[in-house]
């Protein structure tokens, strides 16, 4: 007989992993089921990494409430989880008098939502704060910040795993039954049993809900494309720069965001699509992003991007409906099934408040007792690139593998790659190494370091070439050997 978990969380995005960490504070048996090969396989790795203040969200909405709460606790959260956090502030730029009226509306909304520190500044002040930015005025939000969306999701999950939560990857849910007081959740030829289910499946949340008869939900996927500009242009700005939101209000429009790693992020676009997994990028999208960004930052180069990518927003309102709905978080007490529908921006900022809210719902149907041994601290991984020359020399003296550089663009050592490989979640893909150690993330996008990483996997970690995958089962890098192993052995002899 398989064990029965108290709670099964479907979806290992930033909200699902935040819920898992929150539940690990209690004496519960919790499991997270994820269809991808790692956490943050969907929208959670493909967003702006912005810690929003809460002035863009409708008054009295769950989005506003959880965003403001999340912003207030975010710095301490990142400190506990050893995740980068920079409170750099945000300017929403007005280009004309009509835009200034919208700034006043945003200010009023922010004040009603309880956002602190907001003010409207004139052109002279904008130029003093950001000399390269063009605009007649701006809304200044000093408490807006940036973080790493994928590192936060990984940290949530790793801390949850440290505290006893189980994670099961490559486990796409294909069916759900309820019998004898528990759910039987089918995935990948296997199944998991649980008393209560939390549906945090993002773009698949409506499909998961329909498996047990809740057909009233509908997700409308909205693709957002991004462009990443090389970090050598990071001197062009110190704060996030946003346009006044478009008139349809469904998205915030193209913006310019410094990242905690150095490159500048441009985007996103907003295209409602049919395919929930279509994360392709397009030349029209890329051109639109660069054109919109250069309107407010003319010095921004048009031909020095290092990559482009896309993510899918899980909207619960169609384009015809305006595309902007509030979060739906419903506790189905009769079935012990909690649905989270339409969790989009500011989902990253709101992730912990959402998790606490869901945990309160769970406490209404399951008896929760606090664990005395819960450890909220995730140890910080060593980042060679962030150390001084003296610190690096001392580290290399103690462990020579820190002196073997694998990724020249991001100054990542062999020891960091090995540490990333041995992560607590058991993820062994190249993408898993990428998001944990920053290999393949620099200007060359893996052009130089991929071969070295493959060598480490084969020679140091004894990984057969048939088991080396990019990010999911079947995403093989090699289809066979050019020469048979016997021939290689004979030549070595």
Beta strands, then each sheet from edge to edge (+ up, - down):
strand 1: 4-10
strand 2: 30-33
strand 3: 50-51
strand 4: 85-86
strand 5: 90-94
strand 6: 119-122
strand 7: 137-141
strand 8: 145-147
strand 9: 166-168
strand 10: 173-179
strand 11: 182-187
strand 12: 190-199
strand 13: 220-229
strand 14: 240-243
strand 15: 255-258
strand 16: 264-267
strand 17: 271-272
strand 18: 305-315
strand 19: 328-332
strand 20: 337-341
strand 21: 405-407
strand 22: 412-413
sheet 1: 9+ 2+ 1+ 12+ 11- 10+
sheet 2: 9+ 2+ 1+ 12+ 20+ 19-
sheet 3: 3+ 8- 4+
sheet 4: 6+ 7- 5+ 14+ 15- 16+ 13- 17+
sheet 5: 6+ 7- 5+ 14+ 15- 16+ 13- 18+
sheet 6: 21+ 22-
end
